[in-house]
Amino acid sequence: MTTSMSNAEVFENLRLELRRGCLTLAVLTQLRTERYGYTLRKALADEGLEIDEGTLYPLLRRLESQGLLVSEWREEEQRNKRFYKLSPAGKETLTQLLAEWERINTSLSKILQEV
Amino acid sequence: MSPSKNPLELVDRYLNAVRFWLPKTQREEDVLAELGDDLRSQIEAKESELGRPITKEEVSEILKRCGMPMIVAGRLAPKRYLIGPTLFPIYAFVLKMVLLWIIVPVFSLHRGTGNTGHASGRPWNSDRHDHRQSVVSVVYRSGNHNPCVCCDRTNGCDREG
């Protein structure tokens, strides 16, 4: 059943895995201020973190169902838009996640320097 | 493709194509409205960047980048699995057992058709068939224990009728 994957496929899988957690962190951080989907995507892309529609919206929905985000539909520029922002629980979780990220980053930097 | 046609019509057609592949719930309408707003915002951003109304070709480029409707719907819809990873081992085990319990008897019955006399050549119901036959013969025999009205014998009367 498992066929041997090409190197490119292995890399792509690992890259997505590495990216997944980072994207969550980036999205949560950005949503400390309220935004809607498109402006969130744009803000991330402006910082060099491209995220397509098919990735961002399922992620937002997941984070909302986990209680980390709250959303509401509101009219802006004559169109209905869904605005997201961190919930109180989301703020707490983000603080913990950022601390964890700091720890990982520090350790990894040390490890990478040894190479 | 007349130039007078509204290029935004393409967006509606695209969204309808995505809707076709989504489960029909309120939640999915939200998903669709959100995707629609994103695409229209992209178009507006492109227009203000170009300083002129967008053409059909440019809209179609944005939609192509977004991806095939079926694939986009697959990503937007909640993930559905027939068997989750937790249950998979037990599922595989039960499947193996069931296949073993069905295939082995069916094959042995099928191959032994000549010996049993009434294996029907339809292996999938021969078990039930055999069972029914034995029930019928037990009932028949027990019925036969009643003494005959004419001669009091329990194991068959000499007279006919």
Interface residues (C-beta under 8 A of the other chain):
Chain A: Y36 G37 Y38 T39 R41 K42 D52 E53 G54 T55 Y57 P58 R61 W73 R79 N80 K81 R82
Chain B: D30 V31 A33 E34 L35 D37 D38 L39 R40 S41 Q42 A45 C66 G67 I71 V72 R75 L76 P78
